[in-house]
């Protein structure tokens, strides 16, 4: 991407931020946007109850801030929001100043380990009809074929007149609709006291990376 002068959005896990701080710093220095992808990607934990999801977002946020000086507003739910997020997740994250984003084109590189580069290229470029495309791809171990496919993906999109940009809070996010499956989980929403203690904050401090403030007074959330 550096060679092609392209900035992407990397949604990172907190546990990997701790393990590879130099990589996170490089992403930031090269102009990429860093988003929050939870701490451990554990579906059973994250989608058991909203406070668990929230705590993982806050923990990851703090790890990112310590390296980059920025608190990311963008959040991508592990596995996407479909089937996982009910209205409580969407509402409280928005109230907390976060922007949840999904995707509208999937490269298919996470279907199994070692998906061939040719398959990734085909899936990633199969639907170039939309004016705005948010393409889902994965990095990390087991995704070497994704790296191989990337130059051809870039070339094909450019040949069709597309320009590349990282996501930003100013863009209208791609979000999946709440599904019956998610609603059928019947998770209890946090009570009003929990919401008042954790969610009402000064979101203007995201970009500066400063400690966030509760309305009742200055407290750094971790």
N, C-alpha and C positions, 0 to 999 in steps of 0.2 A: 504493500500500500504506500509505503514511503516513496518507492520508485515511481509509482503512478500518481503521486501527489493527491492521495485520497485519505480523508479522515473518516473513521468509522465510529460506531458506538459499541463499546465493550461493556456488557453487563457481567460483573464479576462477583464471585463468591467470597465472603469474608474470610473463610478458612484458607483460600488460595491467596488472598491479599496478604495475609500473615506469612504465608510460605514463600511468596515471590514478590516482595516489596519492590525490588529493582525493576520488575516487569511493569508493575503499575506505574511507577515513576516514569518509565520510558513512554508508556502510552500517553501519559499526561503531557510530557515534554514534547511529544511529536504532534500534539494537537488533537488527539482523539478524545471523544467524550466518554467518561466512565460512568456507568449506571450501576444500580444496586440489584443484585440477583439473589438476595438472601445470604445467610451465612453457610449453611451446610447442604442445601438442595434436598433436604429430606421431606418428601411429600407428607408422610404420616405425621410428622411434627408440625409442619407449616400449615397444613389445612385441617388440623385438629381444632384449633381455636384462633381467633384473630390476635389476641395478645401474644401468642407464640410467634406468629408471623411478624408482628410489630417489633418484638424484641430482637429478632434476627436482623431485621432491616436496620434498627438502631445500632446494633453491634457492628454490622458491616459498614455502616455509614461512618462510624468513628474510626475504624481501621483505615478507610479510604482518606478521611480527613487528615489523619496523622501523617500520611505520606504526601498527599497532593495539596493540602490546605483547602480543599473544596468538599462540601457536603453535596452529594449527588441528589437531585430531585427525581430523576428518572428511575423507575422501578420496573423490572420484568419479573413476573412470577415464574418460578420453575415449572416447566410443563405448560406454561400459558395460563391465562385466567379461565378459559373454558372448562367447565366441570369442577373448578377449584374455588373460584371467587363467587361469593354471593354478594348481595347489595351492601352488606356490612363492610366487607373488605374494601370495595370500591369507595364507599362513602367516607369511611374513616381515614383511609390513605389520602383521599382528596382533601379532607378537612385538615390533615396534618401537613399539607403543602406538597405532597408527592404527586407525580404524574405517572400513572400506570400505562405501560405500552405493551402491545402484543405485536403481531406481524401480519402481513397479507400475502407473503410468498415464503414458502418453506423450501430450503434447498434440499431437504431430505437427508442431510448428512448425519443425522442422529438416529436414523431408523435402525441401524445396527453398526457394529464396529467394522471399519474398513469399507464403507460404501465407495465404489469406484468413482474416480474423478469425472468420468464421462457421465455417470448417472447424476452426479451432483450438478454438473453443468446443465444437463437436460432439465432437471427439476427447477433449478434456479432461474432458468430463462424461458420456461414454458408458457408463462402468462405475462407477457409484456404489453398489456393493454391499458393498465391503469396509468394515470398521470403521476401518481406518487406510489412508490413501492418501498415497503419496509421488508427487507430480505433477511430471513433468519439463517444464520450459519453458526457453527461451533468451532472453538479452538481447543487446545489441550491435547493430551495423549489420545491416540486412536483416531485423530482427525488430520493425518498427513495428507489424505486425498483431497480434503477441503482446500488445503494450501495449494496443491497442484492445480485444482480447478479454478482458483481465483483469477489468475490472469485472463483466462478465456471468458470467464463470466464478466469481468470488467470490460473487455474488448467488445463483447456482444451487446452489452447495454449501451456502451458509447456509440456503437454503430447504429443503434436505434434512437439516438438522440438524447439519451438520458444523461443527466449530470449527477454526480455523487455528492452527498452531504451527510454529516452526522446528525443525529436527532438532537432537538433542543426543546426546552420547555415552551418555546413560542409556537411550536408546531402542534396542530391538532393530532392527538395520539390515535393510533390504531388500537381499538379495544374490542375484544370479543364480547358478545352479549352474555348475560347471566343465563345459565342453562337450568333446566328442571333438575338435572342431576345435582348441581351445586345447592339448589334450594332444598332438595330432598334430604340433605345431610342434617338439617335441623340443628345447626350449631347455635348455641346461645350467644347473643350479642353481649359485649362487655357492658357492665352496668354504668350508670351515669357518673359515679365517682371515679371509676377507672378512666373513663373518657376525659373528664375534666383534668385529671392528674397527668395524662399522657399526651393528649391530642391538641389541646389549645395552645398553639405556639406562634412565635414570630417567625414566619417563613421567609422574611426578607433577608435573613442571615444565611440562607443556603449557600449562595455563591461565594460569600466571604469566608465560609468555613469556620465561622465563629461558634462558640457554644450557643445552642438554642435556648430561648427564654420561655418559660411558662408565664402565663398571664399573671400568676400570683407572685412572681418574683424570679430572679435569676438563678436558674439551676441548670447545670450541664447534664443533658440526658445521655446515658450510655446504653 
